[in-house]
Amino acid sequence: MKTLWKTIAPLAVLALQANAAVLLNPLDPATSGIYDNYTDDLLAGYSLDSQQLPLLGGIVGVKVWGSATMGRHGEFTPSFYLKANGSASGTLGVDTKLGTTLNFTLNFLDPQDNGILWNAQAVVTTSDGDYLAELSGFAHNGVPVFASAPLNSFQSAIVPAGTTILSWYMYLGLGDYGSPYGPDQLTLTIPSNSFDIRASGPPSKSDDPPNSTPEPASLAMLGVALLAIGLGRNRRARQ
C-alpha cells in the first residue's frame, strides 16, 4: 500500500497544479540585478532574489526583494536602478486583471531631506501585447514607501481569456541622475513582501482559476489517488 501511495501522490499533485494555467517564473539571474545608473555596472554587494506567489485568480505571480548601497559618483549624487525579469508560461482561461505592489525604504543622510525621486515599472508581455503599470514619487529618509497600480494595455485593464503570457519585467530607478545636490550615500531595502506582479481585484466569479473544472485526465488521477486513500483506511480499519 505504501508503494502504491508513493506512486499515486505525485500524480495527484500534478493534477492539482494543472489548474494553475499561468506561471510567472522566478527571475533570471543572468539578466537581473541592481545597477549603477552612471556606468550600468552591477553595484558591489547588492542582493536580489525572487519567489513565486501562491495561486490566485488562475495565476502564480512572482515577487522580488533585495538591497543595495551606493555612494557618490564623482561630484554627482547616487543614482541606481533595479532590473528584474523572467519567463512565463500558460494561457488565461478567463478575463483577468493584473496588478503590482511595491514596498521599499531608502536610508540616507540629507539635512534638508527634500526627498529622493523614484520611478518604477511592472510589465507583463503577452500574445495580446504589453500590460504596463508605472509608479513614481519621492522617498524620505527611513519612511517606507507603499504603492500599487493595475497593469494596463493601450486598450484595457483586463487581459482577455485566451491570452498567452510570455514574460515579466520589473524596474525601480532611484536618485536624481546627474545632480550634484543630494546625499552622499543611498541605501535601498526592499523587504520580502516587496515588489510583485499578480492577479488583482476583488474575488469574483470571472476571477476564478481557469480550468476550475478539472480535465478528465485530472479527474482520473485524483480519483485513483482518493481510491488509494480509501483502500488504506479500510485496510487499517479491518486490522
Secondary structure, DSSP 8 states (H G I E B T S, - for coil): -HHHHHHHHHHHHHHHHTT--EEE----TTT-EEEETTT--B-TT-EEEEEEEEEETTEEEEEEEEEEEEE-BTTB---EEEEEEEEEE-B-SS-EEEEEEEEEEEEE--SS---EEEEEEEEEEETTEEEEEEEEEEE-TT--EEEEEE-B-SS-SEE-TT-BEEEEEEEEEES-TT-S-S-SEEEEEEEEEEEEEEE-SS--GGGS-TT-S--HHHHHHHHHHHHHHHHHHHHHHH-
